Structures are given as structure tokens and as C-alpha cells.
Amino acid sequence: MSNVDLAHKTILVTGAAGFIGANLSQRLLDEVEDVKMIGLDSVNNYYDVSIKEYRLKQLSGYPAFTFIKGNIADKELVFAPGLLPPLLHLLQVLHQAVFLNQITPLQLLPILVR
Ligand SMILES: NC(=O)c1ccc[n+]([C@@H]2O[C@H](COP(=O)([O-])OP(=O)(O)OC[C@H]3O[C@@H](n4cnc5c(N)ncnc54)[C@H](O)[C@@H]3O)[C@@H](O)[C@H]2O)c1
């Protein structure tokens, strides 16, 4: 599926109940060997919540998918030990750099996706 080998990895998808997040999650679950997915989403009501609930119901059929309902801005949730995979600990450090005005969110993006 990609140039990055995601087999046997735990992947955090933010916005997992959204259009892209849910489709990406499903595709990774279908195609990547022994992948574990953690989906984080606040399930906001920007549009019909029942659409997001339907997507999450589909994803809940995968034993390798775990859903956490919450806001990425909730520090207690995000920093809870052991809750989210190691990638987020990296994000933590990088986000702190944003909070401290050492880098801008736009400078952060290419670091996160490379
Ligand atoms: N859909 C497209 O065609 C398209 C194209 C280009 C870029 N994008 C970008 O991709 C991203 C996802 O798009 P989408 O169409 O899946 O949107 P979407 O609204 O369907 O999904 C976004 C999800 O993020 C969740 N969310 C929002 N704020 C949150 C927060 N603070 N904490 C946790 N969850 C939160 C929402 O509840 C929602 O389920 C967006 O940044 C969008 O701008 C989308």
C-alpha cells in the first residue's frame, strides 16, 4: 500500500470517525499484516453524527481496532501513560515546541508526515 512498512505496528489515527480517517483505518486494517489501530475522535457535530457512528460501527468489527472518544487537545487524555502509542510521545515533544513558539504548526506538519 505504501513505501512505509506498517506491518506489526500500532498506528494512531486522529479523526478516525471522519471521512478520511475511517476509510484510511479500514484500508490499513484490511491490507497491513498484523497492524493494530487506535482511532481517536471527539465525534463532533460539525455534520450528522450518525454518519460517524456508522463508520465507527463498521470499524468496531475489527478486533485490531480500538476506539477512544476524546479531544486531541485534552492533555490528560493525550498524556495518560500507556494509553496512546509511542508515536504520540514524539508528537508531544513536537507540540510542546509549537506551544513554546519554537516552531509554527505549518513547520510541524512536514516533520510529522515524513
Ligand atoms: N475530505 C476531503 O476530501 C479532504 C481533502 C483534503 C484534505 N482533507 C483534510 O483531511 C482532514 C480530514 O478530513 P475529513 O473529510 O475526514 O473530515 P471529517 O470532518 O469527516 O473528519 C474529521 C474528524 O475529526 C474529528 N475531530 C475534529 N476535531 C477533533 C479534535 N480536536 N479531537 C479529536 N477529534 C477531532 C471530527 O469529529 C471528525 O470526525 C481534514 O483536515 C481535512 O481538511 C480532506
The ligand as an SDF file (V2000), in Angstrom:
LIG
                    3D

 44 48  0  0  0  0  0  0  0  0999 V2000
  -12.4660   15.0680    2.6650 N   0  0  0  0  0  0  0  0  0  0  0  0
  -11.6340   15.5790    1.7360 C   0  0  0  0  0  0  0  0  0  0  0  0
  -11.8810   15.4910    0.5110 O   0  0  0  0  0  0  0  0  0  0  0  0
  -10.3450   16.2380    2.1380 C   0  0  0  0  0  0  0  0  0  0  0  0
   -9.4670   16.6650    1.1540 C   0  0  0  0  0  0  0  0  0  0  0  0
   -8.2570   17.2500    1.5340 C   0  0  0  0  0  0  0  0  0  0  0  0
   -7.9390   17.4060    2.8690 C   0  0  0  0  0  0  0  0  0  0  0  0
   -8.8120   16.9940    3.8210 N   0  0  0  0  0  0  0  0  0  0  0  0
   -8.4230   17.1660    5.2260 C   0  0  0  0  0  0  0  0  0  0  0  0
   -8.3540   15.8890    5.8610 O   0  0  0  0  0  0  0  0  0  0  0  0
   -8.7780   16.0110    7.2120 C   0  0  0  0  0  0  0  0  0  0  0  0
   -9.9480   15.0680    7.4750 C   0  0  0  0  0  0  0  0  0  0  0  0
  -10.9800   15.3760    6.5630 O   0  0  0  0  0  0  0  0  0  0  0  0
  -12.3580   14.5910    6.6260 P   0  0  0  0  0  0  0  0  0  0  0  0
  -13.0660   14.8510    5.3360 O   0  0  0  0  0  0  0  0  0  0  0  0
  -12.1410   13.1620    7.0480 O   0  0  0  0  0  0  0  0  0  0  0  0
  -13.1100   15.4240    7.7680 O   0  0  0  0  0  0  0  0  0  0  0  0
  -14.2120   14.9010    8.7870 P   0  0  0  0  0  0  0  0  0  0  0  0
  -14.8440   16.1250    9.3840 O   0  0  0  0  0  0  0  0  0  0  0  0
  -15.0870   13.8850    8.1600 O   0  0  0  0  0  0  0  0  0  0  0  0
  -13.3240   14.1950    9.8960 O   0  0  0  0  0  0  0  0  0  0  0  0
  -12.6000   14.8780   10.8820 C   0  0  0  0  0  0  0  0  0  0  0  0
  -12.8420   14.1770   12.2110 C   0  0  0  0  0  0  0  0  0  0  0  0
  -12.0240   14.8000   13.1980 O   0  0  0  0  0  0  0  0  0  0  0  0
  -12.7480   14.8350   14.4040 C   0  0  0  0  0  0  0  0  0  0  0  0
  -12.1750   15.9010   15.2130 N   0  0  0  0  0  0  0  0  0  0  0  0
  -12.2180   17.2320   14.9510 C   0  0  0  0  0  0  0  0  0  0  0  0
  -11.5680   17.9100   15.9160 N   0  0  0  0  0  0  0  0  0  0  0  0
  -11.1100   16.9740   16.7970 C   0  0  0  0  0  0  0  0  0  0  0  0
  -10.3820   17.0510   17.9940 C   0  0  0  0  0  0  0  0  0  0  0  0
   -9.9780   18.2190   18.4910 N   0  0  0  0  0  0  0  0  0  0  0  0
  -10.0530   15.9120   18.6430 N   0  0  0  0  0  0  0  0  0  0  0  0
  -10.4520   14.7170   18.1340 C   0  0  0  0  0  0  0  0  0  0  0  0
  -11.1660   14.5800   17.0010 N   0  0  0  0  0  0  0  0  0  0  0  0
  -11.4870   15.7030   16.3420 C   0  0  0  0  0  0  0  0  0  0  0  0
  -14.1860   15.0910   13.9930 C   0  0  0  0  0  0  0  0  0  0  0  0
  -15.1130   14.6320   14.9820 O   0  0  0  0  0  0  0  0  0  0  0  0
  -14.2830   14.3140   12.6860 C   0  0  0  0  0  0  0  0  0  0  0  0
  -14.8600   13.0190   12.8890 O   0  0  0  0  0  0  0  0  0  0  0  0
   -9.1460   17.4820    7.4220 C   0  0  0  0  0  0  0  0  0  0  0  0
   -8.0230   18.1450    7.9670 O   0  0  0  0  0  0  0  0  0  0  0  0
   -9.4310   17.9610    6.0240 C   0  0  0  0  0  0  0  0  0  0  0  0
   -9.2240   19.3530    5.8980 O   0  0  0  0  0  0  0  0  0  0  0  0
   -9.9900   16.4060    3.4810 C   0  0  0  0  0  0  0  0  0  0  0  0
  1  2  1  0
  2  3  2  0
  2  4  1  0
  4  5  1  0
  4 44  2  0
  5  6  2  0
  6  7  1  0
  7  8  2  0
  8  9  1  0
  8 44  1  0
  9 10  1  0
  9 42  1  0
 10 11  1  0
 11 12  1  0
 11 40  1  0
 12 13  1  0
 13 14  1  0
 14 15  2  0
 14 16  1  0
 14 17  1  0
 17 18  1  0
 18 19  2  0
 18 20  1  0
 18 21  1  0
 21 22  1  0
 22 23  1  0
 23 24  1  0
 23 38  1  0
 24 25  1  0
 25 26  1  0
 25 36  1  0
 26 27  1  0
 26 35  1  0
 27 28  2  0
 28 29  1  0
 29 30  1  0
 29 35  2  0
 30 31  1  0
 30 32  2  0
 32 33  1  0
 33 34  2  0
 34 35  1  0
 36 37  1  0
 36 38  1  0
 38 39  1  0
 40 41  1  0
 40 42  1  0
 42 43  1  0
M  CHG  2   8   1  16  -1
M  END
$$$$
